[in-house]
Amino acid sequence: MAKRGLRTMVLATMAITSVPTAEAIAGDVNVGVHIGVPVPPPPPKIVLPAPPTVVVVPNTQVSYAPSVDFNLFVYGGRYYTFHDGSWFYATRHSGPWTFMPTERVPKPVVGVPMKYYKVPPGHAMKAAAPPAASGGATSGGGFCPPGQAKKGRC
């Protein structure tokens, strides 16, 4: 009787352990953990051979660079840029640029009035969009953002 019980236990153990192994070998097993952390966007390709001239934004401790054609702010010894809907920072004008979640960007930087942005938040996609039938086209067939058209830059 003891032999029969031992044999039953060995067979049961083999059956239990062989089933998951067969399924794992036969199928493609993919295990992943998603914790809700998005992949940061790639950093901007900013190349500045020398530190740009900066001007203080009135009534703030933030400076901006009027001579460059992208968003560039300086605050607390760091450079900040708002690029394609994301914030990046660098300790030097030449980078490297590191992604920074909006909630971690210093409040004075986020609070800079829109008129000091070269490309205000939400306008990057609009500037890249094809011209609307009602306007925005230049004589050369390109697209001119309304603000630039008003300034006579297109």
C-alpha positions as CSV (number, residue, x, y, z in Angstrom):
1,M,0.0,0.0,0.0
2,A,2.9,2.4,0.8
3,K,4.3,1.7,-2.7
4,R,1.0,2.6,-4.3
5,G,0.7,5.9,-2.4
6,L,4.3,6.8,-3.2
7,R,3.8,6.0,-6.9
8,T,0.6,8.1,-7.0
9,M,2.4,11.0,-5.4
10,V,5.3,10.8,-7.9
11,L,2.9,10.7,-10.8
12,A,0.8,13.6,-9.5
13,T,4.0,15.7,-9.0
14,M,5.2,14.9,-12.5
15,A,1.8,15.8,-14.0
16,I,1.6,19.1,-12.1
17,T,5.1,20.2,-12.9
18,S,5.0,19.1,-16.6
19,V,1.9,21.1,-17.5
20,P,3.3,24.6,-17.0
21,T,6.6,23.6,-18.5
22,A,4.9,22.3,-21.7
23,E,2.8,25.5,-21.9
24,A,5.9,27.7,-21.4
25,I,7.8,25.9,-24.1
26,A,4.9,25.7,-26.5
27,G,3.9,29.3,-26.3
28,D,5.5,32.7,-26.4
29,V,5.8,33.9,-22.8
30,N,6.0,37.7,-22.3
31,V,5.9,39.2,-18.9
32,G,5.9,43.0,-18.4
33,V,5.2,45.4,-15.6
34,H,3.6,48.7,-16.4
35,I,3.7,51.2,-13.6
36,G,2.4,54.2,-15.4
37,V,5.7,56.0,-16.0
38,P,5.8,57.3,-19.6
39,V,9.0,57.2,-21.6
40,P,10.6,60.7,-21.6
41,P,10.8,62.5,-25.0
42,P,14.1,62.8,-26.7
43,P,16.1,66.0,-25.8
44,P,16.2,68.9,-28.3
45,K,19.2,69.3,-30.6
46,I,20.4,72.6,-29.3
47,V,23.8,73.7,-30.3
48,L,25.1,77.0,-29.0
49,P,28.8,77.7,-29.5
50,A,28.8,80.3,-26.8
51,P,26.4,81.4,-24.0
52,P,23.7,83.6,-25.5
53,T,23.0,87.1,-24.3
54,V,20.2,87.0,-21.8
55,V,17.7,89.7,-20.6
56,V,15.8,89.6,-17.3
57,V,12.1,89.0,-17.7
58,P,10.5,92.1,-15.9
59,N,9.5,91.5,-12.3
60,T,11.1,88.0,-12.2
61,Q,14.4,86.3,-11.4
62,V,14.2,84.5,-14.8
63,S,16.2,85.6,-17.9
64,Y,15.5,84.7,-21.5
65,A,17.6,84.7,-24.6
66,P,16.0,87.0,-27.2
67,S,18.7,86.3,-29.8
68,V,17.9,82.5,-30.3
69,D,15.0,81.1,-32.3
70,F,13.8,78.7,-29.6
71,N,12.5,78.9,-26.0
72,L,15.5,79.4,-23.7
73,F,15.3,80.6,-20.1
74,V,18.0,80.9,-17.4
75,Y,17.2,80.6,-13.7
76,G,19.2,79.6,-10.6
77,G,22.3,78.8,-12.7
78,R,20.4,76.4,-15.0
79,Y,19.2,76.7,-18.6
80,Y,15.6,75.7,-19.3
81,T,13.9,75.1,-22.6
82,F,10.3,74.2,-23.5
83,H,10.5,72.0,-26.6
84,D,7.7,70.0,-28.3
85,G,5.5,70.1,-25.3
86,S,8.2,69.1,-22.7
87,W,10.6,70.8,-20.4
88,F,14.3,70.2,-20.5
89,Y,17.2,71.6,-18.4
90,A,21.0,71.8,-18.7
91,T,23.7,73.2,-16.4
92,R,25.6,74.6,-19.4
93,H,24.4,76.4,-22.6
94,S,25.7,73.6,-24.7
95,G,23.8,70.8,-22.8
96,P,23.4,68.0,-22.4
97,W,19.7,68.5,-22.1
98,T,17.7,66.4,-19.6
99,F,14.0,65.9,-19.5
100,M,12.2,67.4,-16.6
101,P,8.5,66.8,-15.7
102,T,6.5,70.0,-15.7
103,E,5.7,69.7,-12.0
104,R,9.4,69.8,-11.2
105,V,10.2,72.9,-13.3
106,P,10.7,75.9,-10.9
107,K,7.5,78.0,-10.6
108,P,9.2,81.2,-11.7
109,V,10.3,79.5,-15.0
110,V,6.8,78.1,-15.7
111,G,5.3,81.5,-14.8
112,V,7.2,83.4,-17.5
113,P,4.6,85.4,-19.6
114,M,3.9,83.9,-23.0
115,K,5.3,86.9,-24.8
116,Y,8.8,85.8,-23.8
117,Y,8.4,82.4,-25.5
118,K,9.7,82.0,-29.1
119,V,7.2,79.1,-29.5
120,P,4.5,79.3,-26.9
121,P,3.1,76.1,-25.4
122,G,0.6,74.5,-27.7
123,H,1.9,76.4,-30.8
124,A,4.6,74.0,-32.0
125,M,2.1,71.7,-33.7
126,K,0.2,74.6,-35.1
127,A,3.3,76.1,-36.7
128,A,4.1,72.7,-38.4
129,A,0.5,72.3,-39.6
130,P,-0.3,72.9,-43.3
131,P,-1.9,76.3,-44.0
132,A,-5.6,76.6,-43.6
133,A,-7.8,77.6,-46.6
134,S,-8.6,80.9,-45.0
135,G,-5.0,82.1,-44.7
136,G,-1.6,81.5,-43.3
137,A,0.0,80.8,-46.6
138,T,2.9,82.9,-47.8
139,S,3.5,84.0,-51.4
140,G,6.0,81.1,-51.7
141,G,3.4,78.5,-50.7
142,G,4.9,78.0,-47.2
143,F,3.1,78.5,-43.9
144,C,3.4,81.6,-41.8
145,P,2.1,81.6,-38.2
146,P,-0.4,84.5,-37.6
147,G,1.8,86.2,-35.0
148,Q,4.8,86.2,-37.4
149,A,2.6,87.5,-40.3
150,K,1.5,90.4,-38.2
151,K,5.1,91.3,-37.5
152,G,5.9,91.2,-41.2
153,R,8.3,88.2,-40.9
154,C,6.7,86.1,-43.6
